[in-house]
Amino acid sequence: LRRGRWVTQEKLDLHGLNRDQARSAVVTFLSECRNHGYRCVRIVHGKGRSSPGREPVLKKLVLGWLSQRREVLAFCQARAAEGGAGAVAVLLAAPK
């Protein structure tokens, strides 16, 4: 996943969402991706440049949410061309 050998099949952009909206969007997105049989997806959480204190609030939250999901096999920071520190690549379990 880190080497970029998986092709990103779908993307979710969380820019402009608050915590509750972002969590709901991530849960819905992962569920829909799983239903479509996607294996590798990207979630763009942003770098926090417009957040108070310029801290990436959603980044920490998204990583925590992903670690709690059963369908998520692995995740890592996206490659620079795909968002770098402002995005995360996610590998989903194959549908049964």
TORKOL-4160 file (C-alpha; in steps of 0.2 Angstrom, whole numbers, padded with zeros to 4 digits, m for minus):
96
<pt num="1" X="0000" Y="0000" Z="0000"/>
<pt num="2" X="0014" Y="0012" Z="0004"/>
<pt num="3" X="0023" Y="0008" Z="m0012"/>
<pt num="4" X="0008" Y="0014" Z="m0022"/>
<pt num="5" X="0005" Y="m0003" Z="m0030"/>
<pt num="6" X="m0013" Y="m0003" Z="m0027"/>
<pt num="7" X="m0024" Y="0008" Z="m0039"/>
<pt num="8" X="m0036" Y="0020" Z="m0029"/>
<pt num="9" X="m0053" Y="0016" Z="m0035"/>
<pt num="10" X="m0063" Y="0029" Z="m0026"/>
<pt num="11" X="m0060" Y="0045" Z="m0016"/>
<pt num="12" X="m0069" Y="0054" Z="m0002"/>
<pt num="13" X="m0065" Y="0073" Z="0002"/>
<pt num="14" X="m0069" Y="0079" Z="0020"/>
<pt num="15" X="m0064" Y="0097" Z="0017"/>
<pt num="16" X="m0077" Y="0108" Z="0025"/>
<pt num="17" X="m0085" Y="0095" Z="0036"/>
<pt num="18" X="m0086" Y="0095" Z="0055"/>
<pt num="19" X="m0082" Y="0080" Z="0066"/>
<pt num="20" X="m0099" Y="0073" Z="0066"/>
<pt num="21" X="m0102" Y="0075" Z="0047"/>
<pt num="22" X="m0085" Y="0068" Z="0043"/>
<pt num="23" X="m0088" Y="0053" Z="0054"/>
<pt num="24" X="m0104" Y="0049" Z="0045"/>
<pt num="25" X="m0097" Y="0052" Z="0028"/>
<pt num="26" X="m0082" Y="0040" Z="0032"/>
<pt num="27" X="m0094" Y="0026" Z="0038"/>
<pt num="28" X="m0106" Y="0028" Z="0023"/>
<pt num="29" X="m0091" Y="0029" Z="0011"/>
<pt num="30" X="m0083" Y="0013" Z="0017"/>
<pt num="31" X="m0099" Y="0004" Z="0017"/>
<pt num="32" X="m0103" Y="0009" Z="m0001"/>
<pt num="33" X="m0085" Y="0005" Z="m0007"/>
<pt num="34" X="m0087" Y="m0012" Z="0001"/>
<pt num="35" X="m0104" Y="m0015" Z="m0008"/>
<pt num="36" X="m0096" Y="m0010" Z="m0024"/>
<pt num="37" X="m0081" Y="m0022" Z="m0021"/>
<pt num="38" X="m0068" Y="m0008" Z="m0021"/>
<pt num="39" X="m0052" Y="m0013" Z="m0012"/>
<pt num="40" X="m0041" Y="0003" Z="m0012"/>
<pt num="41" X="m0048" Y="0020" Z="m0008"/>
<pt num="42" X="m0042" Y="0037" Z="m0002"/>
<pt num="43" X="m0049" Y="0048" Z="0011"/>
<pt num="44" X="m0044" Y="0066" Z="0010"/>
<pt num="45" X="m0044" Y="0074" Z="0027"/>
<pt num="46" X="m0034" Y="0090" Z="0023"/>
<pt num="47" X="m0018" Y="0097" Z="0032"/>
<pt num="48" X="m0027" Y="0108" Z="0044"/>
<pt num="49" X="m0022" Y="0124" Z="0037"/>
<pt num="50" X="m0038" Y="0133" Z="0040"/>
<pt num="51" X="m0041" Y="0124" Z="0057"/>
<pt num="52" X="m0039" Y="0134" Z="0073"/>
<pt num="53" X="m0020" Y="0133" Z="0078"/>
<pt num="54" X="m0017" Y="0126" Z="0060"/>
<pt num="55" X="m0018" Y="0108" Z="0067"/>
<pt num="56" X="m0025" Y="0094" Z="0057"/>
<pt num="57" X="m0040" Y="0090" Z="0068"/>
<pt num="58" X="m0049" Y="0077" Z="0056"/>
<pt num="59" X="m0032" Y="0068" Z="0052"/>
<pt num="60" X="m0031" Y="0061" Z="0070"/>
<pt num="61" X="m0050" Y="0057" Z="0070"/>
<pt num="62" X="m0050" Y="0048" Z="0053"/>
<pt num="63" X="m0035" Y="0037" Z="0058"/>
<pt num="64" X="m0044" Y="0033" Z="0074"/>
<pt num="65" X="m0060" Y="0029" Z="0065"/>
<pt num="66" X="m0051" Y="0018" Z="0052"/>
<pt num="67" X="m0042" Y="0008" Z="0066"/>
<pt num="68" X="m0059" Y="0003" Z="0073"/>
<pt num="69" X="m0067" Y="m0003" Z="0057"/>
<pt num="70" X="m0066" Y="m0022" Z="0053"/>
<pt num="71" X="m0067" Y="m0020" Z="0034"/>
<pt num="72" X="m0051" Y="m0010" Z="0035"/>
<pt num="73" X="m0036" Y="m0021" Z="0033"/>
<pt num="74" X="m0022" Y="m0007" Z="0032"/>
<pt num="75" X="m0020" Y="0012" Z="0030"/>
<pt num="76" X="m0006" Y="0024" Z="0027"/>
<pt num="77" X="m0002" Y="0041" Z="0022"/>
<pt num="78" X="m0006" Y="0044" Z="0004"/>
<pt num="79" X="0009" Y="0046" Z="m0008"/>
<pt num="80" X="0013" Y="0065" Z="m0012"/>
<pt num="81" X="0005" Y="0065" Z="m0029"/>
<pt num="82" X="m0011" Y="0059" Z="m0021"/>
<pt num="83" X="m0012" Y="0071" Z="m0006"/>
<pt num="84" X="0003" Y="0067" Z="0005"/>
<pt num="85" X="0000" Y="0072" Z="0023"/>
<pt num="86" X="m0017" Y="0078" Z="0019"/>
<pt num="87" X="m0024" Y="0061" Z="0014"/>
<pt num="88" X="m0024" Y="0042" Z="0019"/>
<pt num="89" X="m0024" Y="0027" Z="0007"/>
<pt num="90" X="m0035" Y="0013" Z="0014"/>
<pt num="91" X="m0035" Y="m0005" Z="0009"/>
<pt num="92" X="m0052" Y="m0014" Z="0012"/>
<pt num="93" X="m0055" Y="m0032" Z="0014"/>
<pt num="94" X="m0062" Y="m0042" Z="m0001"/>
<pt num="95" X="m0080" Y="m0044" Z="m0001"/>
<pt num="96" X="m0086" Y="m0062" Z="0004"/>
